């Protein structure tokens, strides 16, 4: 006779081959669609598995608080504004669509540019943000693909925070300024 565990099986969403690996606990919101650039999953792909890797049916309710993936540049801007509000820049908001003058998220004490393309950001992009926003506010540059070494050096000289934001809306500091900012609790 087999002993059945009294512990419930924890559902885990599993990305198909060729997709980025999501952070622990991530699952898709209802209606979420992957970016068109991601490969088509195999037709028999099993999306949910337990903690031992065994297949599970799709749970009726999500197992944890929702997280979402970023599908577009606008999603990245919205996520950046929310991140900055969480960091204490309470009035951080996304600028209107269209010509934004190099500033995608703005607030009284912060200005941010978001680049959601498949190449590292270089120093010229950072210089454009400085030209558009000046240096009187906290400058933040967010990129999907990171930053060149000259960009990091330039940002450090100006006290500009460099942050990488991945497909799963996870922000990672890319210089010491961002490290301090992302770990700060309150701002005025």
N, C-alpha and C positions, 0 to 999 in steps of 0.2 A: 504494500500500500504506500502510495506517495504522500508525503507530507506537504500540505499546501501552506504557503506563507500567509500569516495573518496581516502582513504589511501590504498596503495598497501599492500597486504598480504606478510609478510616477511617469506620466506621459512626457515625452520629449520630441519636439519637432525636428526632423532630420532633413537637411538640405540635400538635393540631388547632386550628382557629379557635375563639376564645373561651376557650381554656385559658391559664393563666399560662405564661409562657416559662420553661422550666427552665434552671438554670445549665449552663454548658459541662461536658460529660462525664457529665451525669446520664442514667440510664436506669432503667426500672422493674424492680424485683425480680420474680421469678416470683410470680404470684398477685396482684400489685398491682392494685388497682382505684381509679379516680379517685373523688373525692367525688361523691355524687349530685347536688350543686348545679352541677356542671360540665356544659356542653352535650354532647349526644351527638355523637360525631365522624361525619363523612360516611362512608357505608358503604364507599367505595372509598379511604379515607384511607391514604396510604403512611406508615407509622410510622418507617421507617429510610431515611436518605439518606446519600450519601457527602459528602466535603468540598466537592464541586462541586454538590451538590443533586440528584444522580442517584439514582433509587430503588435500594434494596438490599433483599435478603431479610432477615428477622429473623435476627440472628446467633445461632449455636448457643450461644455463651458470651458473656457480657457483655464489652464492650471495655475497661472500666476497673473500678476498685473500686466496689462497690455504694453507691448513695445511695438514699434513699427519700423519698417525699413524705409529708407529714403529712395524714392523712385525718380524724382526730378530735381532740378536746381532750385525750384521754388520750395519743395519739401525741405531741402537743405537750409534755405534761408529761414523758413519758419522754425525749424529745429534750432538753428543758431539763436534766433530771437528768444525762444523759450529757455535755452541754456543760459543766455545772458541774464534773463529775468531771474532764473534760479540762483544765479551768482550775485544777485543784489542790484543789478541795473534794472530797476523796476519798470522804467518807461521804455525799455528796449522794444522796438517794433520794426517790422519789415517795411522797407520803403515801397512806394507804389511801383507797379510793373512799368517797364519802359526805361528810358534814360535815367539812371539813378546817380549819375555823376561819379561812379566808383564806390558808392556806399550802398550796401544792401540791407544793413540793419543799423538803426540809429537810435540814440537816446541822448539825454542831456550830458551824460558823462562817458558815453561809449560810441564808437563808430566801428562797424565791421564790414568786411568784404568777404564774400563767399564765392569760391571757384569750385564748381562741380564738374570738372572735366578730367580726362584720363592722362594727365601729365603733371609732374611736380610744378609748383608755383615758383617763379624766379623773382629776383630782386626788382625788376621793372614793375611787376604787378604791385609789390609793396610800396614802391615809390609813388605809383598812381594813387594809392589809398592815402598816403601822406599828403599829396597834392590836393586831394579832394576834401580831406577832413582836418588837416593841420595836425598839430601834436598836443592840443590842449585837452583832448579827451583820451580815454584809454582806447588805443587802437587794437583791433583783433582781426586777424586774417585766418579764415577757415578754408581748408582744402581737403578734397577727397584723397588726393595722391601725394600729400606731403609737400616738402619745400626743398629747394636747392640749397647747398651749403652757403653760397653768397647771400641768399635770402635770409637764412637763419642769422648769419653774422650781422647783416643790416638791421634786422628786427631787434636783435639784442642791444644794438647801439641806441635804438629809439624807444626801448621799453615797450615794444609791440608784442602782443601775445600771438603765437602761432599754434593753431589747433588743427589736428586732422580729425575729420568726421567720417566714419565709415558708413557702409550701406545700411547698417543696423542701428544707426543713430547713436553710436558710441563715440564720445569725444576723447581724444588723447592729446596731451600737451606735447608740443614739438620744440619748445625752448623753455628756459628757466622762468621767463615771464609768465608763460601759460601755465606752467607747473604751479607757481604761486597763486595765480588767478583762479585756477580750477579747484584749488584746495582752500580758498578763502570762503568764509561763511557769510559775511555781511558787507554791504556797500551802502553808501548814502545815495 
